[in-house]
């Protein structure tokens, strides 16, 4: 397992301080509440008075590992303290065989004979259900080879682009319509585009339309160009800084575990960040930055600097053995890291295996 490349706290702790620190963090991860010296003195394996415990806690606070959320409260770990705990104390076990079987069976069942998006959605649902956090999947859009394009008028200023791939995969996107566009004009635009881009990838289709526009100004009217810009170009995955697709399941799980208004607001900010293109690309980049599971706690990643949340993420690979996406879990900083890390790792490996099988069978 690799972790973030940020500097680690180099903390010289004796055995007593390590035990007290470990108990503070484990209590926080379990209960989400600060723990006081009196409770710690009861939990310690050695006999130590509350006054002696408070002295050790003061030393730990001076090192930046713990803090008091308010006057007269117990202590909780800081982000630095959590990172130190993950690096120095966390022992990651393996999943129970029943959990491994559940992940493999459900993901494989959805993956057999169905599209990639269904497979990834199920992976996200599984991680959400098993971790009680929000399961997340980020994937780059593949260069879908087009079979059919259709545009549907939903409202006077909203339309739906339906792209059907040669492999049967269907992608939809709602887009803004120019004022005054009629349903018949959308049909005509779809017919025109089908005559020129079918059989091409999305990147190739965009280049073809651009060439037509340059060759004959009348070949592509303003409406067709707008539809290309809003419906086709957004899925072109061939260029650098390629768009990504985000699948998140289980947001309600996060809200079940919090009650304070400021916690809810931080989560809202988190999901606002994630739903931007830059946020999705950055999230995928986190997984590509190292092999295996990576753990990001709070502000270690600027994407979460306002959220007070943690991310556990692992990359998955496609048929070319290159990283094509990431699966993970987002939750409060008191995530059950010991349980979630192997869960994310195993799910990523199952998704990789199924995608590589699909590629070998000519489905991808």
Buried (B, 14 or more C-beta within 10 A) or exposed (E): BEBBEEEBBEBEBEEBBBBBBBBBBBBBBEEEEBBBBEBBBEBBEEEBEBEBBBBBBEBBBEBBBBBBEEEEEBBBBBBBBBBBBBEBEBEBEEBEEEBBEBBBEBBBEBBEEBBBBEBBBBBBBBBBBBBBBBBBBBBBBBBBBBBBBBBBBEEEEEBBBBBBBEBEBEBEBBBEBEEEBEEEBBBBBBEBBBEBBBEBBBBBBBBBBBEBBEEEEEBBBEBBBBBBEBBBBBBBBEEEEBBBBBBBBBBEBBEEBBEEEEBEEBBEBBBEBBEEEEBBBBBBBBBBBBEBBBBBBBBBBEBBEBBBBBBBBBBBBBBEEEBBBBBBBBBBBBBBBBBBBBBBBBBBBBBBBBBBBBBEEEBB
